[in-house]
Amino acid sequence: MADVYLVSLGCDKNRVDGEVMIGNLRTAGFSVENDPASAKVIIVNTCGFISDAVQESIDLVLELAEYKQTGSCRGLVIVGCMSERYRGEIQESIPEADAILGVKEYDTIAQVVGRLIGSPEEISMAIDSNPYLSRIKARSDDAIPHVAYVKIAEGCDNHCTYCTIPAIRGAYASRPIEHILDECQQLVDAGVKELVLVAQDTALYGVDIYGEKKLPELLHKIAQISDDIWIRLMYAYPEHITTELIQVMADVPQICKYIDMPIQHSEDSILKRMGRSSTKKDLVSLIGTLREKIPGIAIRTTIMVGFPGETAEDYENLYRFVKEMEFDRLGVFPYSREEGTPAATMPQQVKADVKFARHTRIMNLQQKIHFEKQAALVGKTLTVVIDAQQEEGLYLARCGQDAFEVDAVVYVESEETLHPGQFYQVCVTDAREYDLIAKPSW
């Protein structure tokens, strides 16, 4: 019988928090296994970013709560963003919960579990100066052990009018460079080949503790750990991307020629209402610079349709912008009206059916752009990392322009054995809509 089962919902930043909690639990002597039916304590690390995510979290909590009747569960713990945002409501509506922890209470998880089922040994209340190092004890559970997310900062200072994150996670707080480097070294020593840097805004890293943006320096130092790794940059707000950062991405070979850069919209009036400081002119210039300085870079972005006050003309301009920019990867989301945010009380809320139609039309446009870009890669040689073997002679892989679980994949056909977590040169033989088919180039 396992002591604990833990499941994390939502973003990859939440995934890191889950790994840290598992590491803390195992350090304290608890067993953590992937079977809720036999666990004495079930922990749900929730998402509370938008209403759909909250509902998914609630549904899973209620589903797992049934193990208090049908399984071995003696304690149900709800942690994470939903707990932080709706603690009072959870206490009233989910009486099955034995403990509710917010986002700043992860370090107490071992003590909480100990109170519910007893402690296997004396648990120290001391908090390690670098608590993220404990996550290495959770890595053995990962189905893709060669990919690791590294959270370089917590919270957010951007205060976009549609977003709940600053209220949930608090002000932007960078982690010290030496702590991040220790964690990255530990992960690489454990076999990680791809380090994915995440935060609410990675480009702002360092401003709060060093007085200046330190992401370029951090990237340089992580690259010194090993020549045989990929470093991927996610969630870099365009407002904070500097010339120095672009140059580092161009110069350092370990950094994937890829950037996730959420822009949200193209029209100045909408960007202003969103609380964003970029303008369309700024975005066009930045995209041009990235493509000029880093040939072959894959630019991934997200846009929001149906924001309050978005007119038909605003939307048509956004549509043309997407068509002209030809983003390599694009996520499109209908605006979600979240209570407690300034946008929720704005006039001119867009009807749901209009948001859906706008979303569908841009997604169809981006699908065409993506298919054409993939088809242009046929005959090209790419460096890929093998993620898994799907069946005999067929492997799932990705090139540097595709993030794990987010973007496209490369199906590699090979009579010779290929090894997950290793890099190979492959030749693209076909493009099947979103994904590529390839064979080893030797």
C-alpha positions as CSV (number, residue, x, y, z in Angstrom):
1,M,0.0,0.0,0.0
2,A,1.3,3.4,-1.0
3,D,1.4,6.3,1.4
4,V,0.7,9.0,-1.2
5,Y,-0.7,9.6,-4.7
6,L,-0.2,13.0,-6.2
7,V,-1.6,14.3,-9.5
8,S,-0.8,17.8,-11.1
9,L,-3.1,19.6,-13.4
10,G,-2.6,22.7,-15.6
11,C,0.7,24.2,-16.8
12,D,4.2,22.9,-16.7
13,K,5.0,25.3,-13.8
14,N,2.5,23.4,-11.8
15,R,4.2,20.2,-12.9
16,V,7.4,21.4,-11.3
17,D,5.6,22.2,-8.1
18,G,4.3,18.7,-8.1
19,E,7.7,17.2,-8.5
20,V,9.1,19.3,-5.7
21,M,6.3,18.1,-3.4
22,I,6.9,14.5,-4.3
23,G,10.6,15.0,-3.6
24,N,9.8,16.5,-0.2
25,L,7.5,13.6,0.6
26,R,10.1,11.0,-0.3
27,T,12.8,12.8,1.6
28,A,10.5,12.6,4.6
29,G,10.2,8.9,4.2
30,F,6.8,8.6,2.6
31,S,6.2,6.3,-0.4
32,V,4.6,8.0,-3.4
33,E,3.2,5.7,-6.1
34,N,1.0,6.1,-9.2
35,D,-2.1,4.3,-7.8
36,P,-4.9,6.4,-6.2
37,A,-6.8,3.2,-5.2
38,S,-4.1,2.0,-2.8
39,A,-2.9,5.4,-1.5
40,K,-3.6,6.5,2.1
41,V,-3.4,10.2,1.1
42,I,-4.5,11.6,-2.3
43,I,-3.1,15.0,-3.2
44,V,-4.6,17.0,-6.1
45,N,-2.3,19.9,-7.4
46,T,-5.0,22.1,-9.0
47,C,-5.1,24.7,-11.7
48,G,-7.2,27.9,-11.2
49,F,-6.2,30.0,-14.2
50,I,-9.5,30.1,-16.0
51,S,-13.0,28.7,-15.3
52,D,-12.6,25.6,-17.5
53,A,-9.4,24.7,-15.6
54,V,-11.1,25.2,-12.3
55,Q,-14.0,22.9,-13.3
56,E,-11.5,20.3,-14.4
57,S,-9.8,20.5,-11.1
58,I,-13.2,20.2,-9.2
59,D,-14.3,17.2,-11.3
60,L,-11.0,15.4,-10.6
61,V,-11.1,16.1,-6.9
62,L,-14.6,14.7,-6.6
63,E,-13.7,11.7,-8.6
64,L,-10.7,10.9,-6.4
65,A,-12.6,11.7,-3.3
66,E,-14.6,8.5,-3.9
67,Y,-11.5,6.5,-2.9
68,K,-12.3,7.5,0.7
69,Q,-15.2,5.1,0.4
70,T,-13.9,2.5,-2.2
71,G,-10.2,2.6,-1.6
72,S,-7.6,3.0,1.1
73,C,-7.7,6.9,1.2
74,R,-7.7,8.4,4.7
75,G,-6.9,11.9,3.6
76,L,-7.7,14.2,0.6
77,V,-5.4,17.2,0.2
78,I,-6.2,20.0,-2.3
79,V,-3.2,22.3,-3.2
80,G,-2.3,24.8,-5.9
81,C,-3.9,27.7,-7.8
82,M,-7.5,26.7,-7.3
83,S,-6.9,26.3,-3.6
84,E,-5.3,29.7,-3.4
85,R,-8.1,31.4,-5.4
86,Y,-11.1,29.7,-3.9
87,R,-10.0,28.4,-0.5
88,G,-13.2,29.5,1.3
89,E,-15.5,28.1,-1.4
90,I,-13.7,24.8,-1.3
91,Q,-14.0,24.5,2.4
92,E,-17.8,24.9,2.1
93,S,-18.5,22.9,-1.1
94,I,-16.0,20.0,-0.8
95,P,-16.2,18.6,2.7
96,E,-14.3,15.6,1.7
97,A,-11.1,17.7,1.7
98,D,-9.0,17.1,4.8
99,A,-6.5,19.9,4.0
100,I,-6.4,22.8,1.6
101,L,-3.0,24.4,0.8
102,G,-2.2,27.5,-1.2
103,V,0.7,28.1,-3.6
104,K,3.0,29.3,-0.8
105,E,2.5,26.3,1.4
106,Y,4.0,23.5,-0.7
107,D,7.0,23.2,1.7
108,T,4.6,22.0,4.4
109,I,3.2,19.0,2.4
110,A,5.2,16.4,4.4
111,Q,4.0,17.8,7.7
112,V,0.4,17.8,6.4
113,V,0.6,14.2,5.3
114,G,2.2,13.3,8.6
115,R,-0.7,14.7,10.5
116,L,-3.1,12.7,8.4
117,I,-1.5,9.3,8.5
118,G,1.4,9.6,10.9
119,S,5.1,10.2,10.0
120,P,7.5,7.5,9.0
121,E,10.2,9.4,10.9
122,E,10.8,12.8,12.5
123,I,10.2,15.5,9.9
124,S,12.4,18.5,10.1
125,M,10.6,21.8,9.8
126,A,13.8,23.4,8.3
127,I,13.4,24.5,4.7
128,D,16.3,23.9,2.4
129,S,17.8,27.1,0.9
130,N,17.2,25.4,-2.5
131,P,14.0,23.3,-2.1
132,Y,13.9,22.5,-5.9
133,L,16.8,20.1,-5.5
134,S,14.4,17.6,-3.8
135,R,12.5,17.2,-7.1
136,I,15.2,14.8,-8.4
137,K,13.5,12.1,-6.2
138,A,10.4,12.5,-8.4
139,R,12.2,12.1,-11.8
140,S,12.0,8.3,-11.8
141,D,8.2,8.6,-12.2
142,D,8.5,10.7,-15.4
143,A,7.6,8.9,-18.6
144,I,9.9,11.1,-20.6
145,P,12.9,11.4,-18.2
146,H,15.1,13.3,-20.7
147,V,12.9,16.4,-20.6
148,A,12.7,18.6,-17.5
149,Y,11.0,21.9,-16.9
150,V,13.0,24.4,-14.8
151,K,11.0,27.2,-13.1
152,I,13.3,30.2,-13.0
153,A,10.8,32.6,-11.3
154,E,7.4,32.7,-9.5
155,G,4.6,35.2,-9.7
156,C,4.0,38.0,-12.2
157,D,4.2,41.8,-12.3
158,N,2.6,42.3,-15.7
159,H,-1.0,42.7,-14.4
160,C,-2.7,42.0,-17.7
161,T,-6.4,42.9,-17.3
162,Y,-7.7,39.4,-18.2
163,C,-5.3,37.4,-16.0
164,T,-5.7,36.0,-12.4
165,I,-2.1,34.9,-12.0
166,P,-0.8,38.0,-10.0
167,A,-3.7,37.6,-7.6
168,I,-3.0,33.9,-7.2
169,R,0.8,33.7,-7.4
170,G,1.8,37.1,-6.2
171,A,4.6,39.5,-7.4
172,Y,7.4,38.4,-9.7
173,A,10.1,36.6,-7.7
174,S,13.2,35.3,-9.5
175,R,15.2,32.4,-8.1
176,P,19.0,33.0,-7.6
177,I,21.1,32.1,-10.5
178,E,23.2,29.7,-8.4
179,H,20.1,27.8,-7.3
180,I,18.9,27.3,-10.8
181,L,22.4,26.2,-12.0
182,D,22.6,23.6,-9.1
183,E,19.2,22.3,-10.2
184,C,20.1,22.1,-13.9
185,Q,23.4,20.4,-13.0
186,Q,21.6,17.8,-10.9
187,L,19.0,17.2,-13.7
188,V,21.7,16.8,-16.4
189,D,23.7,14.4,-14.2
190,A,20.5,12.4,-13.9
191,G,20.2,12.1,-17.7
192,V,18.1,15.1,-18.7
193,K,18.8,16.2,-22.3
194,E,16.3,19.1,-22.6
195,L,16.0,21.8,-20.1
196,V,12.8,23.9,-20.6
197,L,12.9,27.2,-18.8
198,V,9.5,28.4,-17.6
199,A,8.1,31.3,-15.6
200,Q,5.1,33.6,-16.0
201,D,7.5,35.8,-18.0
202,T,11.0,34.3,-18.5
203,A,12.3,37.5,-20.2
204,L,11.9,39.5,-17.0
205,Y,14.1,37.1,-15.1
206,G,16.4,38.8,-12.6
207,V,15.0,42.3,-12.5
208,D,13.6,42.0,-8.9
209,I,16.8,40.6,-7.3
210,Y,19.6,41.9,-9.5
211,G,18.1,45.1,-10.7
212,E,18.5,44.1,-14.3
213,K,17.4,41.4,-16.8
214,K,19.6,38.4,-16.3
215,L,18.2,35.8,-18.6
216,P,21.1,36.1,-21.1
217,E,23.6,35.5,-18.4
218,L,21.6,32.6,-17.0
219,L,21.3,31.0,-20.5
220,H,25.1,31.3,-21.0
221,K,25.8,29.6,-17.6
222,I,23.3,26.8,-18.2
223,A,24.9,26.1,-21.5
224,Q,28.3,25.7,-19.8
225,I,26.9,22.6,-17.9
226,S,27.1,20.4,-21.0
227,D,27.5,20.6,-24.8
228,D,25.1,17.7,-25.2
229,I,21.8,19.4,-24.1
230,W,19.0,21.5,-25.5
231,I,17.8,24.6,-23.7
232,R,14.3,25.8,-24.6
233,L,12.8,29.1,-23.7
234,M,9.1,29.4,-23.0
235,Y,6.8,32.3,-22.0
236,A,9.0,35.3,-22.9
237,Y,6.9,38.4,-23.1
238,P,7.7,40.4,-26.2
239,E,7.8,43.6,-24.1
240,H,10.9,42.4,-22.2
241,I,12.9,40.6,-25.0
242,T,16.2,42.5,-25.4
243,T,18.8,42.7,-28.1
244,E,21.2,40.9,-25.7
245,L,18.8,38.0,-25.3
246,I,18.4,37.6,-29.0
247,Q,22.1,37.6,-29.5
248,V,22.7,34.9,-26.9
249,M,20.0,32.8,-28.6
250,A,21.8,33.2,-31.9
251,D,25.3,32.5,-30.5
252,V,24.8,29.6,-28.1
253,P,24.3,26.3,-29.9
254,Q,22.6,24.5,-27.0
255,I,19.7,27.0,-27.1
256,C,16.9,25.7,-29.3
257,K,16.1,28.1,-32.2
258,Y,12.7,28.4,-30.7
259,I,10.8,30.9,-28.6
260,D,7.4,30.9,-27.0
261,M,6.4,34.6,-27.1
262,P,2.8,35.3,-26.1
263,I,1.5,38.5,-27.9
264,Q,-2.3,38.1,-27.3
265,H,-3.3,40.5,-30.0
266,S,-2.1,42.8,-32.8
267,E,-4.3,45.9,-32.5
268,D,-3.0,48.7,-30.3
269,S,-6.4,49.6,-28.9
270,I,-7.0,46.0,-27.7
271,L,-3.4,45.6,-26.4
272,K,-3.9,48.8,-24.3
273,R,-7.2,47.4,-22.9
274,M,-5.4,44.2,-22.1
275,G,-2.8,46.1,-20.1
276,R,0.0,45.2,-22.6
277,S,2.6,47.7,-23.5
278,S,3.5,46.4,-26.9
279,T,2.2,48.0,-30.1
280,K,1.7,46.3,-33.5
281,K,4.7,48.2,-34.8
282,D,6.8,46.8,-31.9
283,L,5.7,43.3,-32.6
284,V,6.3,43.4,-36.3
285,S,9.8,44.8,-35.6
286,L,10.6,42.2,-33.0
287,I,9.4,39.3,-35.2
288,G,11.5,40.6,-38.1
289,T,14.6,40.9,-35.8
290,L,14.2,37.4,-34.4
291,R,14.0,35.9,-37.9
292,E,16.9,38.0,-39.2
293,K,19.3,37.3,-36.2
294,I,18.3,33.7,-35.7
295,P,17.7,32.1,-39.1
296,G,15.4,29.1,-38.9
297,I,13.9,30.2,-35.5
298,A,10.4,28.8,-34.8
299,I,8.3,31.5,-33.2
300,R,5.4,30.2,-31.2
301,T,2.8,32.6,-29.9
302,T,-0.7,32.8,-28.4
303,I,-3.5,35.2,-29.3
304,M,-6.8,35.8,-27.7
305,V,-10.0,36.5,-29.7
306,G,-13.2,38.1,-28.4
307,F,-11.6,40.3,-25.8
308,P,-14.1,43.0,-24.6
309,G,-14.3,45.8,-27.1
310,E,-12.9,43.7,-30.0
311,T,-14.7,44.9,-33.0
312,A,-15.2,43.2,-36.4
313,E,-12.5,45.5,-37.8
314,D,-10.1,44.7,-34.9
315,Y,-10.6,41.0,-35.6
316,E,-10.1,41.3,-39.4
317,N,-6.8,43.2,-38.7
318,L,-5.7,40.5,-36.3
319,Y,-6.6,37.9,-39.0
320,R,-4.5,39.7,-41.6
321,F,-1.6,40.1,-39.0
322,V,-1.5,36.3,-38.5
323,K,-1.6,35.7,-42.2
324,E,1.3,38.1,-42.8
325,M,3.5,37.0,-39.9
326,E,3.1,33.3,-40.7
327,F,3.9,32.2,-37.2
328,D,5.5,28.8,-37.0
329,R,3.4,27.7,-34.0
330,L,0.2,29.4,-32.8
331,G,-2.3,28.9,-30.0
332,V,-5.7,30.7,-30.3
333,F,-8.0,31.1,-27.3
334,P,-11.4,32.7,-26.9
335,Y,-11.4,35.3,-24.1
336,S,-12.5,33.8,-20.8
337,R,-14.3,36.2,-18.4
338,E,-12.7,35.7,-15.0
339,E,-14.1,37.1,-11.9
340,G,-11.9,39.5,-10.0
341,T,-10.1,40.7,-13.2
342,P,-10.6,44.3,-14.6
343,A,-11.6,42.8,-18.0
344,A,-14.5,41.0,-16.5
345,T,-16.3,44.3,-15.8
346,M,-15.4,46.0,-19.1
347,P,-18.3,47.0,-21.4
348,Q,-18.7,45.5,-24.9
349,Q,-18.3,41.9,-23.9
350,V,-18.3,39.7,-27.0
351,K,-20.9,37.0,-27.4
352,A,-19.8,33.4,-27.0
353,D,-20.8,32.4,-30.5
354,V,-18.9,35.3,-32.0
355,K,-15.8,34.3,-30.1
356,F,-16.1,30.7,-31.2
357,A,-16.5,31.7,-34.9
358,R,-13.4,34.0,-34.7
359,H,-11.4,31.3,-33.0
360,T,-12.3,28.7,-35.6
361,R,-11.5,30.9,-38.6
362,I,-8.0,31.9,-37.3
363,M,-7.3,28.3,-36.4
364,N,-8.2,27.2,-39.9
365,L,-5.8,29.9,-41.3
366,Q,-3.0,28.8,-39.0
367,Q,-3.5,25.2,-40.0
368,K,-2.9,26.0,-43.6
369,I,0.2,28.0,-42.7
370,H,1.5,25.2,-40.6
371,F,0.9,22.5,-43.3
372,E,2.8,24.6,-45.8
373,K,5.8,25.1,-43.5
374,Q,5.9,21.4,-42.7
375,A,5.7,20.4,-46.4
376,A,8.7,22.7,-47.1
377,L,10.9,20.5,-44.7
378,V,10.6,17.4,-46.9
379,G,14.1,16.5,-48.1
380,K,15.8,18.5,-45.3
381,T,18.1,17.1,-42.6
382,L,17.1,17.8,-39.0
383,T,18.5,17.1,-35.6
384,V,15.9,15.3,-33.5
385,V,15.7,13.9,-30.0
386,I,14.0,10.6,-29.6
387,D,11.1,10.8,-27.1
388,A,9.8,7.2,-27.2
389,Q,9.5,4.1,-29.3
390,Q,6.0,3.8,-30.6
391,E,6.3,0.3,-32.1
392,E,9.0,-1.8,-33.6
393,G,10.9,0.3,-36.2
394,L,9.0,3.5,-35.4
395,Y,10.0,6.2,-33.0
396,L,8.5,9.4,-31.7
397,A,10.9,12.3,-32.0
398,R,11.0,16.1,-32.1
399,C,13.3,18.7,-33.7
400,G,14.5,21.8,-31.9
401,Q,11.6,23.8,-33.3
402,D,9.0,21.7,-31.4
403,A,8.3,21.7,-27.7
404,F,7.4,18.5,-25.9
405,E,3.6,17.9,-25.6
406,V,2.9,21.3,-27.2
407,D,4.0,21.2,-30.9
408,A,4.4,18.7,-33.7
409,V,6.3,15.4,-33.7
410,V,8.6,13.6,-36.1
411,Y,7.9,9.9,-36.7
412,V,11.3,8.3,-37.4
413,E,11.3,5.0,-39.2
414,S,14.4,3.0,-38.5
415,E,15.5,-0.6,-38.8
416,E,18.3,0.1,-36.4
417,T,17.6,0.7,-32.7
418,L,17.3,4.3,-31.6
419,H,17.5,5.3,-28.0
420,P,15.1,7.7,-26.2
421,G,16.9,10.8,-24.9
422,Q,19.5,10.7,-27.7
423,F,20.0,13.1,-30.6
424,Y,20.1,11.9,-34.2
425,Q,20.3,13.3,-37.6
426,V,17.3,12.4,-39.8
427,C,16.1,13.2,-43.3
428,V,12.5,14.2,-43.7
429,T,10.7,12.0,-46.2
430,D,7.1,13.2,-45.9
431,A,4.9,15.7,-44.2
432,R,1.5,14.5,-43.0
433,E,-0.4,17.7,-42.1
434,Y,0.9,18.5,-38.6
435,D,3.7,16.0,-38.2
436,L,6.7,14.8,-40.2
437,I,8.0,11.4,-41.3
438,A,11.7,10.8,-41.4
439,K,14.5,8.3,-41.6
440,P,18.0,8.3,-40.1
441,S,20.4,10.2,-42.4
442,W,23.2,7.7,-42.1
